[in-house]
Amino acid sequence: MDLRQLEIFEAVAEELSFTRAAERLYAAQSTVSAAVQSLEHELGATLFDRSTRRVSLTAVGEAVLAEARDAIDAVDRMRTAADESAAGLRGRVRVGMISNLGDLDLPDLFGDFHRSYPLVGLRLATSPEGSTGLLEDLARARVDVAFVGLPAESLVGLERIELLRTRFVALLPDGHPLADRRTVTLADLADEPFVDTPEGFGHRVQLDRAFAAADLARHVRTEVADLATVPGYVRTGLGVAIVPLMGTVDAPGVVTVEVDPHLEWSLHAVAPRHARGQPATARLLDLLQERAGRPPARGD
């Protein structure tokens, strides 16, 4: 077997699709299929269960994937050791992202990283399950660093760098009976229909916990996959919302009201404690720490 086979196997395992893996690798699908079949033949085991509707890893495939990633990372480290002094740092960093982080100017951050380390590849990906899905991707080694909006108690055992902290605010449509209030409580809004992102998104996890802690229930009538679109749906009268105060909350026809008690939302960059053993990942964490202006925390 060779490194390319392992990289192709890893791509199929992460995408759970031969077609998407081929697109990601800029390779023909027949090449991807042949590489996986060759690897299965060499190992004498089936790595994927294939059907017309889905592709999934077998138990053997799960075990082999962990070893394949270790081998790929080992080769990256060897290349780094050989090339860093002469040609600069090499490698790759897979980053799990959540959308609508304009307040952080991530294109500028990753641009700075690329200018400093032009031979390091960056792969930026999102999860349809939001921060919860990204944390799962991190646990399963699908990404090296993840940007998550989950509470700190959900990040135990990880190195974490707080990048952003802001407060929650309520969004109400113009003309709402509470729109002229300076503050609203969770109880004031508990009987209202809500617009929110799906379960698993970091701010929703924290908000659901806040309602539960107050012994209140709420009804999310409209779920949208993009936090930036929430104000627009509030404007049309589909419901109210409570969201982190960022640039995305400003919208015509929507009133922003403070929430009492004060609730805060934090965004963290998180990575496994061993991540700094990978030079390219360590450099990105250093840059994030520098931008954040505070030392990293290490969960117990």
C-alpha positions as CSV (number, residue, x, y, z in Angstrom):
1,M,0.0,0.0,0.0
2,D,1.1,3.6,-0.5
3,L,0.3,7.0,1.0
4,R,-2.1,8.0,-1.8
5,Q,-4.2,4.9,-1.1
6,L,-4.5,5.9,2.6
7,E,-5.4,9.5,1.7
8,I,-8.1,8.3,-0.7
9,F,-9.4,5.9,1.9
10,E,-9.5,8.7,4.5
11,A,-11.4,11.0,2.1
12,V,-14.0,8.4,1.4
13,A,-14.3,7.7,5.1
14,E,-14.8,11.3,5.9
15,E,-17.2,12.1,3.1
16,L,-19.0,8.7,3.2
17,S,-19.3,9.0,-0.6
18,F,-17.0,8.0,-3.4
19,T,-18.4,10.8,-5.5
20,R,-17.7,13.5,-3.0
21,A,-14.3,12.1,-2.2
22,A,-13.4,12.2,-5.8
23,E,-14.5,15.8,-6.1
24,R,-12.5,16.7,-3.0
25,L,-9.4,15.0,-4.3
26,Y,-9.8,16.2,-7.9
27,A,-9.7,12.6,-9.0
28,A,-11.8,10.4,-11.2
29,Q,-14.3,8.3,-9.3
30,S,-13.0,5.2,-10.9
31,T,-9.5,6.0,-9.5
32,V,-11.0,6.4,-6.0
33,S,-12.9,3.2,-6.2
34,A,-9.9,1.3,-7.5
35,A,-7.6,2.6,-4.7
36,V,-10.1,1.5,-2.0
37,Q,-10.6,-1.9,-3.6
38,S,-6.8,-2.4,-3.9
39,L,-6.4,-1.4,-0.2
40,E,-9.2,-3.8,0.8
41,H,-7.5,-6.6,-1.2
42,E,-4.1,-5.9,0.4
43,L,-5.6,-5.9,3.9
44,G,-7.9,-8.9,3.2
45,A,-10.9,-7.1,4.7
46,T,-13.9,-5.0,3.7
47,L,-13.5,-1.4,4.8
48,F,-16.9,-0.1,3.6
49,D,-20.4,-1.3,3.5
50,R,-21.8,-0.1,0.1
51,S,-25.3,0.2,-1.0
52,T,-27.1,2.2,-3.7
53,R,-28.1,4.8,-1.0
54,R,-25.2,5.1,1.4
55,V,-21.6,4.2,2.2
56,S,-20.6,3.4,5.8
57,L,-17.4,2.2,7.5
58,T,-17.3,-1.4,8.7
59,A,-15.9,-2.1,12.1
60,V,-12.6,-3.0,10.5
61,G,-12.8,0.2,8.5
62,E,-13.2,2.2,11.7
63,A,-10.1,0.6,13.1
64,V,-8.0,1.0,9.9
65,L,-9.0,4.7,9.6
66,A,-7.4,5.5,12.9
67,E,-4.2,3.8,11.8
68,A,-4.3,5.4,8.4
69,R,-4.6,8.9,9.9
70,D,-1.7,8.2,12.2
71,A,0.4,7.1,9.1
72,I,-0.6,10.2,7.1
73,D,0.2,12.4,10.1
74,A,3.6,10.6,10.5
75,V,4.5,11.2,6.9
76,D,3.5,14.9,7.3
77,R,5.8,15.1,10.3
78,M,8.7,13.5,8.5
79,R,8.3,16.0,5.6
80,T,8.1,18.8,8.1
81,A,11.3,17.6,9.8
82,A,13.1,17.4,6.5
83,D,11.8,20.5,4.9
84,E,11.1,23.1,7.6
85,S,14.5,24.6,7.8
86,A,15.1,24.7,4.0
87,A,11.7,25.2,2.5
88,G,9.3,26.1,5.3
89,L,6.7,24.4,7.3
90,R,4.6,21.8,5.4
91,G,1.5,19.8,6.3
92,R,-2.2,20.4,6.5
93,V,-4.7,21.6,9.0
94,R,-8.4,20.6,8.9
95,V,-10.6,23.2,10.6
96,G,-14.2,22.7,11.5
97,M,-16.1,26.0,11.2
98,I,-19.4,27.5,12.1
99,S,-20.9,30.1,9.8
100,N,-21.4,33.8,10.3
101,L,-18.2,34.7,12.2
102,G,-17.7,38.0,10.5
103,D,-16.8,39.7,13.8
104,L,-13.6,37.6,13.8
105,D,-12.6,38.4,10.2
106,L,-11.5,34.8,9.6
107,P,-10.5,35.3,6.0
108,D,-7.9,37.8,7.2
109,L,-6.7,35.4,9.9
110,F,-6.3,32.5,7.5
111,G,-4.7,34.8,5.0
112,D,-2.1,35.7,7.6
113,F,-1.5,32.1,8.3
114,H,-1.1,31.3,4.6
115,R,1.4,34.1,4.1
116,S,3.4,32.8,7.0
117,Y,3.2,29.1,6.0
118,P,2.4,28.9,2.3
119,L,3.2,25.2,2.1
120,V,0.5,24.3,4.7
121,G,-2.8,23.2,3.2
122,L,-6.0,24.4,4.9
123,R,-9.3,22.5,4.7
124,L,-12.2,24.4,6.1
125,A,-15.5,22.5,6.6
126,T,-18.8,23.0,8.4
127,S,-21.2,20.5,10.0
128,P,-24.9,20.4,9.5
129,E,-25.2,19.6,13.3
130,G,-23.5,22.9,14.2
131,S,-21.1,23.0,17.1
132,T,-22.2,19.6,18.5
133,G,-21.4,18.0,15.1
134,L,-18.0,19.8,15.0
135,L,-17.1,18.4,18.5
136,E,-18.0,14.9,17.2
137,D,-15.8,15.5,14.1
138,L,-12.9,16.5,16.5
139,A,-13.4,13.4,18.6
140,R,-13.4,11.2,15.5
141,A,-10.3,13.0,14.2
142,R,-12.1,14.3,11.1
143,V,-10.8,17.8,12.0
144,D,-7.7,19.1,13.8
145,V,-9.2,22.3,15.2
146,A,-12.8,23.3,15.6
147,F,-14.6,26.6,16.2
148,V,-17.5,25.8,18.6
149,G,-20.0,27.9,20.4
150,L,-20.7,25.4,23.2
151,P,-20.5,26.2,26.9
152,A,-17.0,25.6,28.5
153,E,-18.4,22.6,30.5
154,S,-18.9,20.8,27.2
155,L,-15.2,21.2,26.3
156,V,-13.7,19.2,29.1
157,G,-10.4,17.5,28.1
158,L,-9.6,19.9,25.3
159,E,-7.3,22.8,24.8
160,R,-9.5,25.8,24.2
161,I,-8.9,29.4,23.2
162,E,-11.7,31.8,23.8
163,L,-12.0,33.9,20.6
164,L,-15.2,35.9,21.3
165,R,-17.6,36.6,24.1
166,T,-20.8,38.4,23.8
167,R,-24.3,38.6,25.3
168,F,-27.6,37.2,24.2
169,V,-30.3,39.6,23.1
170,A,-33.9,39.1,22.2
171,L,-35.2,39.9,18.7
172,L,-38.8,41.0,18.3
173,P,-40.7,42.1,15.2
174,D,-41.8,45.8,15.1
175,G,-45.1,46.3,16.8
176,H,-44.6,43.3,19.2
177,P,-46.2,44.1,22.6
178,L,-42.8,43.8,24.3
179,A,-40.9,45.7,21.7
180,D,-40.8,48.9,23.7
181,R,-39.4,47.3,26.8
182,R,-35.8,47.9,27.9
183,T,-35.4,44.3,29.0
184,V,-37.4,41.0,28.7
185,T,-37.1,37.9,30.8
186,L,-37.1,34.3,29.6
187,A,-40.5,33.9,31.3
188,D,-41.8,36.9,29.2
189,L,-41.0,35.0,26.0
190,A,-41.6,31.4,27.0
191,D,-45.1,31.3,25.5
192,E,-44.0,32.9,22.2
193,P,-43.2,30.9,19.0
194,F,-39.4,31.0,18.4
195,V,-37.2,31.1,15.4
196,D,-33.9,29.4,16.0
197,T,-31.3,27.1,14.5
198,P,-31.6,23.3,14.8
199,E,-30.7,21.5,18.0
200,G,-26.9,21.0,18.3
201,F,-26.0,24.5,17.4
202,G,-23.9,26.0,20.2
203,H,-26.0,29.0,21.1
204,R,-29.2,26.9,21.0
205,V,-27.7,24.3,23.4
206,Q,-26.9,27.0,25.9
207,L,-30.3,28.7,25.5
208,D,-32.2,25.5,25.9
209,R,-30.3,24.8,29.1
210,A,-31.1,28.3,30.3
211,F,-34.8,27.7,29.8
212,A,-34.7,24.3,31.4
213,A,-32.8,25.7,34.4
214,A,-35.5,28.3,34.8
215,D,-38.1,25.5,34.7
216,L,-39.5,27.0,31.5
217,A,-40.4,25.4,28.1
218,R,-40.4,27.1,24.8
219,H,-41.6,26.1,21.3
220,V,-39.3,26.5,18.4
221,R,-41.7,26.8,15.5
222,T,-39.2,27.7,12.8
223,E,-35.7,26.2,12.4
224,V,-33.2,27.7,10.0
225,A,-29.7,26.5,9.3
226,D,-28.1,29.9,9.1
227,L,-28.0,32.2,12.2
228,A,-27.7,35.2,9.9
229,T,-31.2,34.6,8.5
230,V,-32.9,34.5,11.9
231,P,-33.7,38.3,12.0
232,G,-35.4,38.2,8.6
233,Y,-37.7,35.4,9.8
234,V,-38.4,37.4,13.0
235,R,-39.3,40.4,10.9
236,T,-41.9,38.5,9.0
237,G,-43.7,37.6,12.2
238,L,-42.8,33.9,12.3
239,G,-41.6,34.2,15.9
240,V,-39.2,35.8,18.3
241,A,-35.6,34.9,18.9
242,I,-32.8,35.1,21.4
243,V,-29.4,35.1,19.8
244,P,-25.8,36.2,20.5
245,L,-25.2,39.9,19.9
246,M,-23.2,40.0,16.7
247,G,-23.3,41.9,13.4
248,T,-25.9,39.5,12.1
249,V,-28.7,40.7,14.4
250,D,-29.2,44.1,12.8
251,A,-32.2,44.0,10.4
252,P,-35.0,46.4,9.4
253,G,-38.3,45.7,11.1
254,V,-36.6,44.0,14.0
255,V,-36.2,45.4,17.6
256,T,-33.3,44.3,19.8
257,V,-34.1,44.1,23.5
258,E,-31.8,43.2,26.4
259,V,-32.4,39.9,28.2
260,D,-32.6,39.6,32.0
261,P,-30.9,37.7,33.5
262,H,-27.7,38.5,31.5
263,L,-26.6,35.5,29.5
264,E,-23.3,35.2,27.7
265,W,-22.2,33.2,24.7
266,S,-18.5,32.3,24.0
267,L,-16.8,31.1,20.9
268,H,-13.8,28.8,21.4
269,A,-11.2,27.3,19.1
270,V,-10.7,23.8,20.5
271,A,-8.2,21.0,19.8
272,P,-7.1,17.8,21.4
273,R,-4.3,18.2,24.0
274,H,-2.0,16.3,21.7
275,A,-2.6,18.6,18.8
276,R,0.5,20.7,19.4
277,G,2.5,17.6,18.5
278,Q,1.5,18.4,14.9
279,P,3.6,21.4,13.9
280,A,1.2,23.0,11.4
281,T,-1.7,22.7,13.8
282,A,0.4,24.1,16.6
283,R,1.2,27.2,14.5
284,L,-2.4,27.8,13.8
285,L,-3.2,27.5,17.5
286,D,-0.4,30.0,18.3
287,L,-1.9,32.5,15.8
288,L,-5.4,32.1,17.3
289,Q,-4.0,32.5,20.7
290,E,-2.2,35.7,19.6
291,R,-5.4,37.1,18.1
292,A,-7.4,36.2,21.1
293,G,-4.9,38.0,23.4
294,R,-5.4,35.4,26.2
295,P,-3.7,32.2,27.2
296,P,-5.3,28.9,26.2
297,A,-7.3,26.9,28.8
298,R,-7.0,23.2,29.3
299,G,-10.1,21.4,30.4
300,D,-9.8,18.9,33.2
